Amino acid sequence: MARRKLSHGGTLVLDSEGLSKMLADDEQVVALVAEARSRGMEVAISALTVIEAAHARANKSRLNWVLSGLRVVPVGDEEARAASVADGCWFARA
């Protein structure tokens, strides 16, 4: 994982790989999240990311604990439609 310089304020958004690594207690991701929080950044994920990470082998208690410390952003029709027309997106176009 490439090391990124974090600024003060703002939001760190985790994708499904980031959430999976948080669930696995990956050192680099845990450190990245801790640094973001120390700089006053919010740590967020899409509600759809939870679906990707919540598979049958996932430890549900651990998942709930990790999610309790993150902002889970809901995805509505407008967001889904905007994502579906993004370049390179695999969603069917409306």
Secondary structure, DSSP 8 states (H G I E B T S, - for coil): -------SSSEEE--HHHHHHHHTT-HHHHHHHHHHHHTT-EEEEEHHHHHHH--TTS-HHHHHHHHHTSEEE---HHHHHHHHTSTT--S---
